Amino acid sequence: MKKSKNIEKEMSEKNTDGKQQEEVKHPQMETVEDEINDNGEEKINELEQKLRRQIEELKDTNLRLHAEFDNYRKRTIKEKIELSKTASGDVIIDLLPVLDDFDRALKNITDAGAENAFTEGIALIYNKLLKVLSQKGVEEIQAKDQIFDTDFHEAVSHIPGDDPDGEQKIIDVVQKGYKLNGKVIRFAKVVVGS
C-alpha cells in the first residue's frame, strides 16, 4: 500500500508538473498564435490590396482596349467612305473631258446659230450629266471675272492690264476647273490680266 501511495503521489506530482508545464506552454502558444493571426491578417490585407490593384489594372486595360477598338472601327468606316469617294472621284475625273467636249459642242452650235431638235437633245443630255455630277458632289470652280487664286486657278497666260488696284483678275477661262466634295480635282486654266 505504501508503494501504491508513493506511485500515486509520484503520478500526481508528475501530473502537477505536466499541468504546470502546460500552463507555462499556454502563454507562449498564445503569443505564437497571436503572431500567426497578425501575420495572417497582414498577408490577407496585402493580398487583398494586390488583388484590388490587379483588378484596377485589368479594368483600365479593358477600358483602353475598348476605346482602341472603337477608334479602329470609326477609322475603318471613315477609310471606307474615303475609298468610295476616291473611287468615284477617279471615274468623275475621267468624265471631265467628255463634259468639256459637250460644253464646246454646245458653244459652237449656239455660236453658229444652228439650233434645232438635235441640238436641244444634246443640251438636255449635257444638263442631265451636269445634274448627275452635281449630285455626286462635283461643282464647277467659278473663274470668269474673279480674282486669281492659286488654290483654284492655274494661269496659262498673263496679259498686262490697267487695273489700278494691281489685282490679278481672270479675263478668260481656257478650261473649266472642278471640285469634288470641296476638294479641287482639276484647276481652272485661265488667262490672267494684271
Buried (B, 14 or more C-beta within 10 A) or exposed (E): EEEEEEEEEEEEEEEEEEEEEEEEEEEEEEEEEEEEEEEEEEEEEEEEEEEEEEEEEEEEEEEEEEEEEEEEEEEEEEEEEEEEBEEBBEEBBEBBEEBEEBBEBBEEBEEEEEEEEEBEEBBEEBEEBBEEBEEBBBEBBEBEEBEBBEEBBBBEEEEEEEEEEEEBBBBBBEBBBBBBEEEBBBBBBBBBBB
